[in-house]
């Protein structure tokens, strides 16, 4: 196994920062939640606008993120509360803090740069590190367990479902074949196995052949999509009328979930389409802040390549 190394400093460039805070319409003295605190970039912009009587609740599963954000936010006048937890538990978190309703919340569903760049965290196919990929390092499920203990059929399923990987069957078969000889322990080993699963002419190009598979395994390890729809609805429930939920996504699977949940809450009615009139009595819960998702402009793209796939959707509670 790879030896423990000193953890990298948690430096992360927030995506769509101005657009996100503009969508939130931060009110001085309000209560806001950053459900994916990271290095505190979005949170800092919110704190700048809150003033001394406002409250910012920052949630993250990563101890390093909590520590870095707390340091970054310590000089702001507003009340800052950091919580190490999963934002999926927003209702319990607010109940524990004795906060009834909030004025807005932001969710940045991407993996932070320090997690990707630190080989020790095992997220990257571009560097060699122990297979890990846990956002919360206290969780029991790791990439090592997924790769070495999942059945071939389960590996094929997550690679296809979470990575939209067309070559899932071949990759899963080669992983199982390789681990019979010895456990697959590092990101470099896994990346090479995946690369060998592609025809030679497809192993090199603009996109690394392991990109989709690493995404799929990371989603499985951190349960990123299971319950995301419920979590979004919970955040909307926690908003005051006029409050805003802003969500930044980075791949089509999570963006589709956000889009569909927002569409459901915007419509309100749950009757089958073939019904001539509504009989459920449901009414709209939100209105969309932007008809189409907001994407990064040229200036941001030139500074931060990870903003290329980012999409911002925002909704206001009615």
matplotlib code that plots the C-alpha trace (Angstrom):
import matplotlib.pyplot as plt

x = [0.0, 1.1, 2.4, 0.5, 1.6, 1.1, -2.3, -2.2, -3.4, -7.1, -7.1, -10.2, -11.5, -15.3, -17.2, -19.8, -19.2, -20.8, -23.7, -24.5, -24.6, -26.6, -29.1, -29.4, -30.1, -28.5, -30.4, -28.4, -29.3, -30.6, -29.9, -28.1, -26.7, -23.7, -24.4, -21.1, -18.7, -15.4, -12.8, -15.5, -15.4, -19.2, -19.6, -17.2, -19.2, -22.4, -20.8, -19.7, -23.3, -24.9, -23.5, -23.1, -26.6, -26.7, -26.0, -24.1, -24.3, -21.5, -21.8, -19.2, -18.2, -14.5, -12.6, -10.0, -12.7, -14.3, -10.9, -9.9, -13.3, -13.4, -10.1, -11.2, -14.4, -13.2, -12.9, -16.4, -18.9, -21.8, -22.3, -20.6, -21.5, -19.7, -21.0, -19.3, -22.2, -23.9, -26.2, -28.7, -29.4, -30.3, -33.6, -31.9, -29.0, -31.2, -33.3, -30.2, -29.2, -32.7, -33.1, -36.6, -36.4, -33.6, -33.5, -31.3, -28.9, -26.3, -25.1, -22.0, -22.1, -18.6, -15.6, -13.3, -9.9, -7.8, -9.6, -8.9, -5.3, -4.2, -3.0, -3.6, -7.3, -7.4, -9.8, -7.6, -6.7, -3.8, -1.8, -0.8, -2.4, -4.2, -7.7, -9.9, -12.3, -14.1, -15.3, -15.7, -12.7, -14.6, -16.9, -16.4, -16.9, -13.9, -12.9, -10.6, -13.6, -15.7, -13.0, -11.8, -15.0, -17.9, -19.2, -18.5, -22.2, -22.3, -19.2, -20.7, -23.9, -22.3, -19.8, -22.7, -25.3, -23.0, -20.3, -22.4, -19.5, -20.3, -17.3, -18.5, -18.7, -15.1, -13.7, -15.6, -14.3, -10.7, -11.0, -12.2, -9.5, -6.7, -7.7, -7.6, -3.8, -3.5, -5.7, -5.9, -4.5, -3.7, -5.3, -2.5, -3.1, -6.9, -6.3, -4.0, -6.5, -9.2, -7.0, -6.2, -9.9, -10.1, -8.9, -5.5, -6.8, -9.2, -6.7, -5.4, -7.3, -8.9, -10.6, -8.8, -10.3, -10.6, -12.5, -16.0, -15.1, -13.5, -16.6, -18.8, -16.8, -16.6, -20.4, -20.9, -18.4, -20.0, -23.7, -23.9, -27.1, -29.0, -31.5, -30.4, -33.9, -35.2, -32.4, -33.4, -37.0, -35.9, -33.9, -36.9, -39.1, -36.6, -36.8, -38.9, -41.2, -39.0, -36.0, -33.7, -32.0, -29.0, -27.5, -24.4, -24.0, -21.1, -22.4, -25.6, -26.8, -27.0, -28.2, -31.0, -32.1, -32.0, -33.9, -36.6, -37.1, -37.4, -39.8, -42.0, -42.0, -42.7, -45.7, -47.2, -49.8, -48.9, -51.9, -51.1, -50.8, -53.9, -56.2, -58.2, -58.2, -56.2, -57.7, -54.7, -55.0, -51.3, -50.0, -46.6, -44.0, -41.3, -40.6, -37.4, -34.9, -33.5, -35.2, -32.0, -29.0, -26.3, -22.8, -19.4, -18.2, -15.0, -13.1, -13.8, -13.1, -9.7, -9.0, -10.6, -10.8, -13.1, -15.8, -16.4, -19.1, -20.7, -24.4, -26.2, -30.0, -31.8, -35.4, -37.3, -39.8, -43.4]
y = [0.0, 3.6, 5.3, 8.0, 11.5, 15.0, 16.2, 18.9, 22.4, 22.7, 25.2, 25.1, 27.5, 27.8, 27.4, 30.0, 32.1, 35.4, 33.7, 31.5, 34.3, 36.5, 33.7, 33.4, 37.2, 37.2, 39.3, 41.0, 39.3, 36.2, 32.5, 30.6, 27.1, 26.0, 22.3, 21.5, 23.9, 22.8, 25.5, 28.1, 30.0, 30.3, 30.7, 33.7, 35.5, 34.9, 36.1, 39.3, 40.1, 38.9, 41.5, 41.1, 39.8, 37.0, 33.3, 30.9, 27.2, 25.3, 21.5, 19.1, 15.5, 16.2, 17.2, 19.0, 21.1, 22.0, 23.0, 25.1, 26.8, 27.7, 29.4, 31.3, 32.5, 33.3, 37.1, 37.6, 39.4, 37.0, 33.9, 31.0, 27.4, 24.5, 20.9, 17.8, 15.8, 14.9, 17.6, 14.8, 15.2, 18.9, 18.6, 16.9, 19.3, 22.4, 20.8, 20.2, 23.8, 24.9, 26.7, 26.6, 28.0, 29.4, 32.1, 30.2, 27.4, 26.4, 22.9, 22.4, 18.8, 18.5, 17.0, 19.7, 20.4, 19.3, 16.0, 15.4, 16.7, 14.9, 11.4, 10.2, 10.6, 8.3, 10.2, 10.9, 8.6, 11.0, 10.3, 7.2, 6.8, 4.2, 3.4, 5.4, 8.1, 8.6, 12.2, 11.3, 9.2, 7.6, 5.9, 2.1, 1.8, 2.7, 2.4, -0.4, -2.4, -1.7, -2.7, -5.8, -7.1, -6.2, -9.0, -8.6, -7.9, -5.2, -3.6, -3.6, -2.1, 0.9, 1.6, 1.7, 3.4, 6.0, 6.4, 6.0, 3.8, 1.9, -0.4, -1.3, -5.1, -5.3, -3.2, -5.1, -8.4, -7.2, -5.9, -9.3, -11.1, -8.8, -9.1, -12.9, -12.6, -9.8, -7.1, -3.9, -1.4, 1.9, 4.3, 3.8, 0.0, 0.5, 3.2, 0.9, -2.0, 0.3, 1.6, -1.9, -2.6, -0.2, -0.8, 0.8, 3.7, 4.7, 4.7, 8.1, 11.3, 14.3, 12.3, 9.8, 6.3, 5.9, 9.2, 7.7, 4.6, 6.7, 8.9, 5.8, 4.3, 7.6, 8.0, 4.5, 5.0, 8.2, 7.3, 10.7, 10.0, 7.8, 10.1, 13.3, 13.9, 13.6, 15.9, 18.6, 18.4, 18.6, 21.8, 23.3, 22.4, 24.2, 27.4, 30.4, 31.8, 33.7, 31.6, 30.3, 26.9, 27.1, 23.8, 23.4, 20.0, 18.6, 15.6, 14.7, 12.1, 14.6, 17.5, 15.3, 14.6, 18.3, 19.3, 16.7, 17.5, 21.2, 20.5, 18.4, 21.0, 23.8, 21.9, 20.7, 18.4, 14.7, 13.5, 11.2, 13.2, 11.5, 13.0, 15.8, 17.8, 17.8, 15.8, 15.6, 19.2, 19.8, 23.3, 24.7, 24.9, 26.8, 28.9, 28.7, 31.5, 30.7, 28.8, 27.2, 26.3, 29.0, 28.0, 29.5, 32.4, 32.7, 34.4, 31.8, 28.9, 30.4, 30.4, 27.1, 24.2, 22.3, 24.9, 23.5, 21.0, 23.1, 24.0, 26.2, 25.7, 27.8, 27.8, 30.2, 28.9, 30.3]
z = [0.0, -0.5, 2.6, 4.4, 3.3, 4.6, 3.4, 0.7, 1.5, 0.7, -2.1, -4.3, -7.0, -6.8, -10.0, -11.1, -8.0, -9.0, -10.9, -7.9, -5.4, -7.7, -8.1, -4.3, -3.9, -0.5, 2.1, 4.9, 8.1, 6.4, 7.1, 4.3, 3.9, 1.8, 1.7, 0.0, 1.8, 0.2, 0.7, 1.5, -1.8, -2.3, 1.5, 1.6, -1.0, 0.9, 4.1, 2.5, 1.8, 5.1, 7.4, 11.2, 11.9, 9.3, 9.6, 7.3, 7.9, 6.0, 5.6, 4.3, 4.7, 4.5, 7.6, 5.5, 3.8, 7.2, 8.6, 5.5, 5.3, 9.0, 8.6, 5.5, 7.1, 10.6, 10.0, 8.6, 10.9, 10.3, 12.4, 10.8, 11.8, 10.2, 10.3, 9.2, 7.7, 4.4, 3.1, 2.5, 6.2, 6.0, 7.9, 10.9, 10.8, 10.9, 13.6, 15.7, 15.2, 16.1, 12.8, 11.5, 7.9, 5.7, 3.1, 0.6, 0.0, -2.5, -3.5, -5.6, -6.5, -8.0, -6.4, -5.0, -6.6, -3.5, -3.4, -7.1, -6.9, -3.8, -4.8, -1.3, -1.8, -4.7, -6.9, -9.9, -12.9, -13.7, -10.6, -8.6, -5.2, -3.0, -4.2, -1.9, -3.3, 0.0, 0.6, 4.2, 5.2, 8.1, 5.7, 5.4, 1.6, -0.5, -4.1, -3.1, -1.8, -4.9, -7.3, -5.5, -3.9, -6.2, -8.5, -12.2, -12.9, -10.2, -11.6, -15.1, -13.7, -11.9, -14.8, -17.3, -15.0, -13.2, -15.8, -19.0, -20.1, -23.3, -22.7, -19.2, -19.8, -21.1, -18.3, -15.6, -17.0, -17.1, -13.5, -12.2, -14.3, -12.9, -9.3, -9.3, -9.6, -7.0, -5.4, -7.4, -4.9, -6.7, -9.1, -11.6, -11.6, -12.2, -14.8, -16.8, -16.6, -17.9, -20.7, -21.8, -22.1, -25.1, -28.7, -29.1, -31.3, -28.5, -25.7, -26.5, -27.2, -25.7, -23.0, -20.8, -21.2, -17.4, -16.9, -17.0, -14.9, -12.2, -12.1, -11.8, -8.9, -7.1, -7.3, -6.0, -3.1, -1.9, -2.8, -4.6, -6.6, -4.1, -2.5, -4.3, -5.5, -1.9, -0.6, -3.1, -2.1, 1.6, 0.9, -0.8, 2.2, 4.5, 2.5, 3.5, 0.8, -1.5, -0.6, -3.3, -3.9, -6.3, -7.5, -9.6, -11.4, -13.4, -15.3, -17.0, -14.4, -11.5, -13.8, -15.0, -11.4, -10.5, -13.7, -13.2, -9.5, -10.2, -13.1, -10.7, -8.0, -10.6, -11.9, -8.6, -10.2, -10.1, -12.1, -15.1, -18.4, -19.8, -17.2, -18.7, -15.5, -12.3, -9.5, -7.1, -6.0, -6.2, -6.8, -7.8, -5.0, -6.8, -9.8, -11.8, -11.6, -15.0, -17.9, -19.1, -16.9, -16.5, -17.7, -17.3, -19.5, -21.4, -18.6, -16.0, -18.5, -19.2, -15.4, -14.4, -16.8, -14.4, -15.1, -18.6, -17.6, -14.8, -15.0, -12.5, -11.9, -9.3, -8.0, -5.8, -3.2, -3.7]

ax = plt.figure().add_subplot(projection="3d")
ax.plot(x, y, z, "-o")
ax.set_aspect("equal")
plt.show()
